Each structure stands twice: as C-alpha cells, then as structure tokens.
C-alpha cells in the first residue's frame, strides 16, 4: 500500500503561492466528492515550481495533483467531523506567509510587482486555501492523535532490520548551556532611547513611518517591509509590546517603550476584534565594555559555584540562563531532525561548531569556563557549557538508541494509519480524474475504479 501523507511545508508554500494567480475555469481535471480541481490551479503551481529555479519536469504535476487530492479529502472529513479552524488561526498563518514571501521577494513593492496586485488582495485570494490546508492538517492530527507505540512494537521494528543494514550512528553529544547576556545600566541605555525618541518626533512631524523603519529599524524581519508586523493577537508578542499595541487606536503612535529585544515605537494600523495590525521601529541597545566586564565577573561566579558543587547545573540554568528553550530543561540543548521528536542527543555535525570546539576537548561531566559568544540575533554574552555525555560512533542498537528506533516505529505506524484511512475514504468517495493523468504513478490509487466511482457510470 502506497504511503500518503500531507505535503511538507516547502511544498505547502509553493501550493499557496501558486494560488495567488488569477484562476480561470478552463478545465476540470479532478472531482473529489463535491470539490473540483481546475487545470489552471495545477498549472499555477507548476509555474511557481519553475520560478523557484527548478528544471522543467511535467511529471511533477502528478505529485502536485496527488497532494491537492489529499488536502481536499482531509478537509471534507474535517467538515463532517466539525474539526474547524478559526479566523484568528487563518490570519496568523496568512501574516506569517506574507512576511516570508515579502522577505523572499526582496520587499513588499517587489512582491506586489511580481503578483500584479496588492498584498491585501493577495491575502484575500490565499485565505480559502490557507483555511483548507489548516483544516486538513488539523484533521490529520485528529486521526493520528491516539496512535501510540508499545515496547514490543519497537522490538518488532528493530528486528525488521537485517544486521548489515542497521544504521550507522555517528558521534553524539549531550550538551548543557547556561547562556548569559549583559544588563545595561539606565545611563548606558539612555543614548539608544534618545535616538529612538528623536525618530518618533520625526514621525510626529509628518515624516513617513515606513521610510524611517526601513532606514533605522534593527528588526531584520520587519524593517524591509517598513516595520509592518501584520496582524497579531495578545499571545504573539512580548507582554510590553502587546500592552502598548492593544491600548492604541488606529493611527496612533506609541511612546518609546522597552522589551527584552530593545526599544520600540509602534503605530497601530488596524484593529480587528482581538487582533491588531501594527508596525514598529526597533533600536537594540549595544553592549559596552563595562557591561561585558560585569557579565564576565557574574559568569565566573556561577562557574566557581558549579565547580565547588554549591549549586547544580540544572538549578543554575533555571536561575541564570537567558535561553528560554533550555533553561527549564535543566539547561540541556534539544535537537530535532524533522521538527517533531526532540532529543538531547545531538550528532557531532549538527552541534554548533563553536560549542563543538569547546566540548571536543572536555571530559564527560566537566563544565567549561565561561566562553564569549555572539548569537544568531547578534547578542553578545558568555556561555558555560556542560558535557553530559559523549557516545562514540556505533551500529544502531536498542540499548543505546531505543528512542531513535521508537520514533521511527511510531512514524511508520502513523503512516500506516493514514494510508489505511485514505484507502477507506477513497472507496466511499466519488473520485474522477482526467485521462491526461492516468499514467501518473502517484495517482494510481486514486484512479482505480472504486464502488463510489462505478455507481455514477
């Protein structure tokens, strides 16, 4: 039985991007229950496939059509089972996609030129497709939410490997981190606050907010779009940001305020229920030599307490670390190969190279002295690193790699459950696919004559 699962996020972007083009009712190439799929829709996806730099390949249309059928079938079942998504979820997903597409296009103006329409028009056109996809994703989660795996099933999965086909497991590390950033004094922050306050006065005097955001804002995600953040709800932003955004009326400009990211001014563009459309300008305070010196003394103090066993690494991480992902996990860094199952075991080639240099010479159980670092966001600081364990390269086995084999067995079971679900639903759903696609291997399970198809003939 062929495995059928929802499309990956990369394809999903392509799917939604393709829908932005003007739809023309030229030819129905597939009917699935009460839904129809048009040739124009499929061709639009193929055009976007080519525009992404891929080589011409008509066969890829078979895959795209299969994925469209998958989405429609899950969406139909979601409507039957009342598995719904609300407008807020759709808005958030649309805004996220808009920010990504604007960034990829090199700015809002360039995206609108490519689309030959405004971003607002584009979002309106995408909305039904985004809603369908979110509904389909939620339906798939509902189908598989109770799928669990037993130890005997893990053993059976492991036994399905031939001894010479067991995977080679590379060197793996378990690493903990205490991440420290400097705190600036009020006097050290003042010049950055003054800089942003001067920009605010320029906005108040009539200068264009978007131009000033593009020129001065230090938020790499929104600055190219004139500071535009799209719509967001009360749970999306830092609490100080949310408090300012939701107390302003459309068109109003905030005072300068501070969050963990720096100093902001924001302007509300539109309110829609419990969502706000706003834009902002961010100025990030820069560390001073004095603030870094103070941080080094603090880091040394934590390190000495660890070495003297006056405090455990886990407790120190929860008290002092600035890394929100690891501080409540005992300071342990988590790794995920596919953004689903997460583990503390990190392959050597996936470990941060700067961290690898530190732990490669350490003994298991040792703490590093505070080491300076600069994060992906440009923030400077110090890290104290713990090497909890180091596993040498080996052939996969249940003693050392039980979690890995359990995750694979779980994934296989989920795929089997979904395949069985699709097979059952196909047999009870009217499906007609145009003869032009009868040779598509991806569609053979959809083209075969089912009772629901035959009854209509």
C-alpha positions as CSV (number, residue, x, y, z in Angstrom):
1,X,0.0,0.0,0.0
2,X,1.4,3.4,-1.0
3,X,2.1,5.8,1.8
4,X,0.1,9.1,1.5
5,X,0.9,11.9,3.9
6,X,0.3,15.6,3.9
7,X,2.8,17.8,2.0
8,X,5.9,19.2,3.6
9,X,6.0,22.9,4.4
10,X,8.1,23.7,1.4
11,X,5.5,22.3,-1.0
12,X,2.8,23.9,1.0
13,X,4.4,27.3,0.4
14,X,4.5,26.5,-3.3
15,X,0.9,25.4,-3.3
16,X,-0.3,28.6,-1.6
17,X,1.9,30.8,-3.7
18,X,0.5,29.3,-6.9
19,X,-3.0,30.0,-5.8
20,X,-2.2,33.7,-6.0
21,X,-2.5,33.8,-9.7
22,X,-5.9,34.6,-11.3
23,X,-8.0,31.4,-11.5
24,X,-9.8,30.7,-14.8
25,X,-12.4,28.0,-15.1
26,X,-10.8,26.3,-18.1
27,X,-11.0,22.6,-17.4
28,X,-11.9,20.4,-14.5
29,X,-9.1,17.8,-14.1
30,X,-10.4,16.2,-10.9
31,X,-13.6,15.8,-9.0
32,X,-13.5,14.6,-5.3
33,X,-16.9,14.4,-3.8
34,X,-18.3,17.9,-4.1
35,X,-14.9,19.6,-4.8
36,X,-13.4,20.2,-8.2
37,X,-9.8,20.9,-9.1
38,X,-9.0,23.0,-12.1
39,X,-6.2,22.7,-14.7
40,X,-5.4,26.4,-14.1
41,X,-4.8,25.6,-10.4
42,X,-2.4,22.9,-11.2
43,X,-0.6,24.9,-13.9
44,X,-0.2,27.8,-11.4
45,X,1.6,25.5,-9.1
46,X,3.9,24.3,-11.9
47,X,4.7,27.9,-12.9
48,X,5.8,28.6,-9.3
49,X,7.8,25.4,-9.3
50,X,9.7,26.7,-12.4
51,X,10.0,30.2,-10.9
52,X,11.8,28.7,-7.9
53,X,14.6,27.7,-10.1
54,X,13.7,24.1,-10.7
55,X,14.2,22.4,-14.1
56,X,11.2,21.8,-16.3
57,X,9.6,18.4,-15.5
58,X,6.0,17.8,-16.4
59,X,6.0,14.7,-14.2
60,X,6.0,16.9,-11.1
61,X,2.4,17.8,-11.8
62,X,1.4,14.3,-10.9
63,X,2.8,14.8,-7.4
64,X,1.1,18.2,-7.0
65,X,-2.3,16.8,-8.1
66,X,-2.0,14.0,-5.6
67,X,-1.3,16.4,-2.8
68,X,-4.3,18.5,-3.8
69,X,-6.5,15.4,-3.6
70,X,-5.0,14.6,-0.2
71,X,-5.9,18.1,1.1
72,X,-9.4,18.1,-0.2
73,X,-10.2,14.6,1.2
74,X,-9.0,15.6,4.7
75,X,-10.8,18.9,4.5
76,X,-14.0,17.2,3.6
77,X,-13.7,14.9,6.5
78,X,-12.9,17.8,8.8
79,X,-16.1,19.5,7.9
80,X,-18.1,16.3,8.5
81,X,-16.5,15.8,12.0
82,X,-16.7,19.6,12.8
83,X,-12.9,19.8,13.0
84,X,-12.6,23.6,12.4
85,X,-10.1,26.3,12.5
86,X,-11.0,29.9,13.5
87,X,-10.3,33.1,11.6
88,X,-7.6,34.1,14.1
89,X,-5.5,31.0,13.1
90,X,-6.0,31.7,9.5
91,X,-5.0,35.4,9.9
92,X,-1.8,34.4,11.9
93,X,-0.8,31.9,9.2
94,X,-1.5,34.4,6.4
95,X,0.6,37.0,8.1
96,X,3.4,34.6,8.7
97,X,3.4,33.6,5.0
98,X,3.2,37.2,3.9
99,X,6.3,38.1,5.9
100,X,8.2,35.2,4.4
101,X,7.1,35.9,0.9
102,X,7.9,39.6,1.2
103,X,11.3,38.8,2.5
104,X,11.9,36.3,-0.3
105,X,10.8,38.7,-2.9
106,X,13.1,41.4,-1.6
107,X,10.4,43.7,-0.3
108,X,6.7,44.4,-0.4
109,X,6.9,46.5,-3.6
110,X,8.8,43.8,-5.5
111,X,6.3,41.1,-4.4
112,X,3.3,43.3,-5.5
113,X,5.0,43.9,-8.8
114,X,5.6,40.2,-9.3
115,X,1.9,39.4,-8.3
116,X,0.5,42.4,-10.2
117,X,-1.7,43.1,-7.2
118,X,-1.5,44.4,-3.7
119,X,-0.5,42.3,-0.7
120,X,-4.0,42.8,0.7
121,X,-5.6,41.4,-2.5
122,X,-3.1,38.5,-2.4
123,X,-4.1,37.6,1.1
124,X,-7.7,37.6,0.3
125,X,-7.1,35.2,-2.6
126,X,-5.0,32.9,-0.4
127,X,-7.4,32.9,2.5
128,X,-9.6,29.9,1.4
129,X,-6.6,27.8,0.5
130,X,-4.9,28.5,3.8
131,X,-8.0,27.7,5.7
132,X,-8.4,24.4,3.8
133,X,-4.8,23.4,4.5
134,X,-5.0,24.3,8.2
135,X,-8.2,22.3,8.4
136,X,-6.6,19.3,6.6
137,X,-3.6,19.4,8.9
138,X,-5.8,19.5,12.0
139,X,-7.9,16.6,10.7
140,X,-4.7,14.5,10.1
141,X,-3.7,15.3,13.7
142,X,-7.1,14.2,14.9
143,X,-6.8,10.9,13.0
144,X,-3.3,10.1,14.4
145,X,-3.5,11.6,17.9
146,X,-4.2,8.3,19.6
147,X,-1.5,6.4,17.7
148,X,0.9,5.0,20.3
149,X,3.8,2.5,20.2
150,X,4.5,-0.3,22.6
151,X,7.9,-1.7,23.6
152,X,7.1,-5.0,21.7
153,X,6.3,-2.9,18.5
154,X,9.6,-1.2,18.9
155,X,11.4,-4.5,19.2
156,X,9.5,-5.8,16.1
157,X,10.5,-2.8,14.1
158,X,14.1,-3.2,15.2
159,X,14.1,-6.9,14.3
160,X,12.9,-6.0,10.8
161,X,16.4,-4.7,10.1
162,X,19.0,-7.1,8.7
163,X,22.1,-6.9,10.8
164,X,24.2,-5.5,8.0
165,X,21.5,-2.8,7.3
166,X,21.4,-1.3,10.8
167,X,22.1,2.4,10.6
168,X,25.5,3.8,11.5
169,X,25.1,6.2,14.4
170,X,27.7,9.0,14.4
171,X,29.3,10.5,17.4
172,X,26.7,12.2,19.6
173,X,26.9,14.7,22.4
174,X,24.6,15.6,25.2
175,X,25.3,19.3,26.0
176,X,24.0,21.7,28.5
177,X,24.4,25.5,28.4
178,X,24.0,28.4,30.7
179,X,23.6,31.4,28.4
180,X,24.3,34.8,29.9
181,X,23.7,38.3,28.4
182,X,24.9,41.6,30.0
183,X,22.5,44.0,31.7
184,X,23.0,47.7,30.8
185,X,22.6,50.4,33.4
186,X,20.0,53.1,32.9
187,X,22.7,55.6,31.8
188,X,24.1,53.1,29.3
189,X,20.7,52.7,27.7
190,X,19.8,56.3,27.6
191,X,21.5,57.2,24.3
192,X,19.6,54.5,22.5
193,X,16.3,55.6,24.0
194,X,17.2,59.2,22.9
195,X,17.9,58.0,19.4
196,X,14.5,56.4,19.0
197,X,12.7,59.3,20.7
198,X,14.2,61.6,18.0
199,X,12.9,59.2,15.3
200,X,9.5,59.3,17.0
201,X,9.4,63.1,16.8
202,X,10.2,62.9,13.1
203,X,7.2,60.6,12.6
204,X,5.0,63.0,14.6
205,X,6.2,65.9,12.4
206,X,5.0,64.1,9.3
207,X,7.8,62.0,8.0
208,X,6.9,58.6,6.6
209,X,7.0,55.9,9.2
210,X,7.7,53.1,6.6
211,X,10.7,55.0,5.2
212,X,12.1,55.6,8.7
213,X,11.6,52.0,9.7
214,X,13.4,50.8,6.6
215,X,16.3,53.2,7.3
216,X,16.7,52.8,11.1
217,X,14.8,49.8,12.4
218,X,17.1,47.0,13.7
219,X,14.4,44.3,13.3
220,X,15.6,42.3,10.3
221,X,12.2,40.6,9.8
222,X,10.0,43.7,9.6
223,X,12.4,46.6,8.6
224,X,12.3,45.7,4.8
225,X,8.5,46.0,5.0
226,X,8.5,49.4,6.6
227,X,8.2,47.9,10.1
228,X,4.9,46.1,9.2
229,X,4.2,43.2,11.5
230,X,0.9,42.2,10.1
231,X,-1.9,41.1,12.4
232,X,-1.2,39.5,15.8
233,X,-3.1,38.6,18.9
234,X,-2.4,39.1,22.6
235,X,-0.3,35.9,22.9
236,X,2.1,36.5,20.0
237,X,4.3,39.4,21.1
238,X,6.2,40.3,24.3
239,X,3.8,41.5,27.0
240,X,5.1,45.1,26.9
241,X,4.6,45.2,23.2
242,X,1.1,43.7,23.4
243,X,0.1,46.2,26.2
244,X,1.0,49.1,24.0
245,X,-0.5,47.8,20.8
246,X,-3.9,47.0,22.3
247,X,-4.3,50.3,24.1
248,X,-3.8,52.4,21.0
249,X,-6.4,53.4,18.4
250,X,-5.7,53.0,14.6
251,X,-3.3,55.7,13.5
252,X,-2.0,56.4,17.0
253,X,1.8,56.3,17.8
254,X,3.2,54.9,21.0
255,X,5.7,56.4,23.3
256,X,9.2,54.8,23.4
257,X,9.0,51.6,25.4
258,X,11.3,48.7,26.2
259,X,11.1,44.9,25.8
260,X,13.7,42.2,26.0
261,X,14.5,42.9,22.4
262,X,15.3,46.6,22.8
263,X,13.4,49.9,22.5
264,X,10.4,50.3,20.3
265,X,7.9,52.7,18.9
266,X,4.8,51.3,17.3
267,X,1.9,52.5,15.3
268,X,-1.4,50.7,15.1
269,X,-2.8,50.4,11.5
270,X,-6.0,48.5,12.1
271,X,-7.9,46.7,14.8
272,X,-9.9,43.5,14.0
273,X,-11.6,42.1,17.1
274,X,-8.8,40.6,19.3
275,X,-6.2,41.2,16.6
276,X,-4.1,44.3,15.9
277,X,-2.3,45.2,12.7
278,X,0.8,47.3,13.6
279,X,4.2,48.4,12.5
280,X,7.2,49.3,14.7
281,X,10.7,50.6,14.7
282,X,13.3,48.8,16.9
283,X,16.6,50.1,18.3
284,X,18.7,47.5,20.0
285,X,21.0,48.8,22.8
286,X,24.6,47.8,22.3
287,X,26.8,46.4,25.0
288,X,29.5,48.5,26.5
289,X,33.0,47.2,27.6
290,X,31.9,47.9,31.2
291,X,28.7,45.8,30.8
292,X,30.7,42.9,29.4
293,X,33.2,43.2,32.3
294,X,30.4,43.0,34.8
295,X,29.0,39.9,33.0
296,X,32.3,38.2,33.0
297,X,32.5,38.5,36.8
298,X,29.0,37.2,37.1
299,X,29.8,34.2,34.8
300,X,33.0,33.4,36.7
301,X,31.0,33.4,40.0
302,X,28.5,30.9,38.6
303,X,31.3,28.7,37.3
304,X,33.1,28.7,40.6
305,X,29.8,27.7,42.4
306,X,29.4,24.8,39.9
307,X,32.9,23.5,40.4
308,X,32.6,23.7,44.2
309,X,29.2,21.9,43.9
310,X,27.5,24.7,45.7
311,X,24.8,24.6,43.0
312,X,23.7,22.1,40.4
313,X,23.9,22.9,36.7
314,X,20.2,22.4,36.3
315,X,19.4,24.9,39.1
316,X,22.0,27.4,37.8
317,X,20.4,27.2,34.3
318,X,16.9,27.8,35.7
319,X,18.1,30.7,37.7
320,X,20.5,32.5,35.4
321,X,20.3,31.3,31.8
322,X,18.8,33.6,29.2
323,X,18.0,30.8,26.8
324,X,14.2,30.1,27.2
325,X,14.3,26.8,25.3
326,X,16.9,25.1,27.5
327,X,16.7,26.8,30.9
328,X,13.7,24.8,32.1
329,X,15.1,21.6,30.6
330,X,18.0,21.5,33.1
331,X,20.0,23.6,30.6
332,X,20.1,20.7,28.2
333,X,20.1,21.6,24.5
334,X,17.5,19.8,22.4
335,X,17.8,18.6,18.9
336,X,15.2,17.6,16.3
337,X,15.9,16.1,12.9
338,X,12.5,16.9,11.5
339,X,11.0,19.4,13.9
340,X,8.8,16.7,15.6
341,X,10.5,14.4,18.1
342,X,13.2,16.2,20.2
343,X,16.1,14.6,21.9
344,X,19.1,15.7,24.0
345,X,21.5,13.6,21.8
346,X,23.0,15.8,19.1
347,X,25.0,14.4,16.2
348,X,28.5,16.0,16.1
349,X,27.9,17.5,12.7
350,X,24.7,19.2,13.9
351,X,26.2,20.7,17.0
352,X,27.0,24.4,16.9
353,X,30.6,24.5,15.6
354,X,31.6,26.9,18.4
355,X,30.2,24.7,21.0
356,X,31.8,21.6,19.4
357,X,35.2,23.2,19.7
358,X,34.6,23.6,23.4
359,X,33.2,20.2,24.3
360,X,35.6,18.2,22.0
361,X,38.4,18.6,24.4
362,X,36.3,18.2,27.6
363,X,35.7,15.1,29.7
364,X,32.2,13.9,30.4
365,X,30.8,15.6,33.4
366,X,33.0,18.7,33.1
367,X,31.9,22.3,32.9
368,X,33.7,24.8,30.6
369,X,35.0,28.1,31.9
370,X,32.8,31.0,30.6
371,X,33.3,31.4,26.9
372,X,32.3,34.5,24.9
373,X,29.8,34.1,22.1
374,X,27.6,36.0,19.7
375,X,24.2,34.6,19.0
376,X,22.3,34.4,15.7
377,X,20.4,37.5,16.8
378,X,23.7,39.4,17.2
379,X,23.6,39.4,21.0
380,X,26.9,39.0,22.8
381,X,27.4,37.2,26.0
382,X,29.0,34.3,27.8
383,X,28.2,30.6,27.9
384,X,29.1,27.9,30.5
385,X,28.9,24.5,28.8
386,X,28.3,21.1,30.3
387,X,29.4,17.9,28.5
388,X,26.9,15.5,30.0
389,X,27.7,12.5,27.7
390,X,29.6,11.6,24.6
391,X,28.6,8.5,22.6
392,X,31.2,7.0,20.2
393,X,30.1,6.0,16.6
394,X,28.4,2.7,16.5
395,X,25.9,0.5,14.8
396,X,22.3,1.2,15.9
397,X,21.1,-0.9,18.8
398,X,18.2,-0.8,21.3
399,X,20.4,-0.4,24.3
400,X,21.9,2.9,23.1
401,X,19.3,4.1,20.6
402,X,15.9,3.0,21.8
403,X,14.4,6.4,21.5
404,X,15.5,6.7,17.8
405,X,14.0,3.3,16.9
406,X,10.9,4.1,18.9
407,X,10.4,7.4,16.9
408,X,10.9,5.6,13.6
409,X,8.5,2.8,14.6
410,X,6.0,5.5,15.6
411,X,6.4,7.3,12.3
412,X,5.9,4.1,10.4
413,X,2.7,3.3,12.4
414,X,1.3,6.8,11.8
415,X,2.0,6.4,8.0
416,X,0.2,3.1,8.1
417,X,-2.8,4.5,9.9
418,X,-3.0,7.4,7.4
419,X,-2.6,5.1,4.4
420,X,-5.5,2.8,5.7
421,X,-7.6,5.9,6.3
422,X,-7.1,7.2,2.8
423,X,-7.8,3.9,1.3
424,X,-11.1,3.6,3.1
425,X,-12.1,7.2,2.3
426,X,-11.3,6.8,-1.3
427,X,-13.6,3.8,-1.6
428,X,-16.5,5.7,-0.2
429,X,-15.9,9.0,-2.1
430,X,-16.8,9.8,-5.7
431,X,-13.5,10.4,-7.5
432,X,-12.9,11.3,-11.1
433,X,-9.5,12.2,-12.6
434,X,-8.9,13.4,-16.1
435,X,-7.5,10.8,-18.5
436,X,-4.5,13.0,-19.1
437,X,-3.2,11.8,-15.7
438,X,-4.0,8.1,-16.0
439,X,-0.3,7.3,-16.3
440,X,0.7,9.1,-13.1
441,X,2.2,6.5,-10.6
442,X,1.3,8.9,-7.8
443,X,-2.3,8.7,-8.7
444,X,-2.8,5.0,-9.3
445,X,-4.6,4.5,-6.0
446,X,-6.9,7.4,-6.8
447,X,-7.7,6.5,-10.4
448,X,-8.6,2.8,-9.8
449,X,-12.3,2.1,-10.1
450,X,-14.0,2.2,-6.7
451,X,-17.6,1.4,-5.9
452,X,-18.3,5.1,-5.4
453,X,-16.9,5.8,-8.9
454,X,-18.7,2.9,-10.6
455,X,-22.1,3.8,-9.3
456,X,-22.1,7.1,-11.2
457,X,-21.4,5.4,-14.6
